[in-house]
Amino acid sequence: MTADEPTRYVIHLPISAPDLPRARILARTAARSLSFLAVDARETTVSEEDNQGVHHRVFCDRLLDDGRRCVLRAEHETPCAPRVPR
């Protein structure tokens, strides 16, 4: 971060889920529904309450040929995409 860039703050909002797949679903849903705010969905991760040093990505975030990022879930098995299929 340079002196010209504003300071960013990260909100840590503990929400519990019974397992990793459901935690990822909840995190993806929350990130997408709050996208009209300054939510950086690409950086959304989940971790176990007692092992918060180990983060699991929620979105793929691979760089696509056109310079955009893949918005599908982490570890998806289909080709990367710039938007969620409807």
C-alpha positions in Angstrom: 0.0 0.0 0.0 1.3 3.4 -0.9 0.7 6.7 0.8 -1.7 7.6 -2.0 -4.0 4.7 -1.4 -6.7 4.9 1.3 -6.5 2.6 4.2 -8.7 -0.4 3.9 -10.4 -2.1 6.8 -11.6 -5.7 6.9 -14.7 -6.8 8.8 -14.5 -10.2 10.5 -18.0 -11.5 11.0 -18.0 -14.9 12.6 -20.9 -17.0 11.3 -21.1 -20.7 12.1 -22.0 -23.5 9.7 -22.0 -27.2 10.4 -19.4 -28.1 7.7 -17.0 -26.7 5.1 -19.3 -27.1 2.1 -22.2 -25.3 3.8 -19.8 -22.6 5.1 -18.6 -21.9 1.6 -22.2 -21.7 0.3 -23.2 -19.3 3.0 -20.0 -17.2 2.4 -20.7 -17.1 -1.4 -24.3 -16.1 -0.9 -23.4 -13.3 1.6 -20.6 -12.0 -0.7 -22.8 -11.9 -3.8 -25.7 -10.4 -2.0 -23.5 -7.6 -0.6 -21.7 -6.9 -3.8 -23.4 -3.6 -4.2 -21.2 -2.5 -1.2 -17.4 -2.5 -1.2 -17.3 -6.3 -0.7 -14.2 -7.9 -2.4 -15.9 -11.2 -3.0 -12.8 -12.6 -4.6 -11.0 -12.5 -1.2 -13.8 -14.3 0.7 -12.5 -17.3 2.7 -13.8 -19.5 5.5 -11.9 -21.2 8.3 -12.6 -23.4 11.3 -13.3 -21.5 14.5 -10.4 -23.2 16.3 -8.0 -23.1 13.3 -8.4 -19.6 11.9 -5.0 -19.6 10.3 -6.1 -22.1 7.7 -8.4 -20.3 5.1 -10.4 -22.0 2.5 -11.2 -20.0 -0.6 -14.9 -19.5 -1.6 -14.5 -18.3 -5.2 -12.1 -19.6 -7.9 -10.7 -16.2 -8.9 -8.5 -17.5 -11.7 -7.5 -14.9 -14.3 -9.3 -15.4 -17.6 -8.0 -14.6 -21.1 -9.8 -11.3 -21.3 -8.3 -10.1 -18.0 -11.4 -10.7 -15.9 -11.6 -13.2 -13.0 -13.5 -16.4 -12.7 -16.5 -15.9 -10.4 -17.4 -19.6 -9.9 -17.0 -21.5 -6.7 -13.6 -22.7 -5.6 -12.6 -26.1 -6.9 -15.3 -26.1 -9.6 -15.1 -28.8 -12.2 -16.5 -26.8 -15.2 -14.6 -24.3 -17.3 -13.9 -21.0 -15.6 -16.5 -18.2 -16.4 -16.6 -14.4 -16.0 -20.2 -14.6 -14.6 -22.4 -17.2 -12.8 -24.4 -19.2 -15.3 -28.2 -18.7 -15.0 
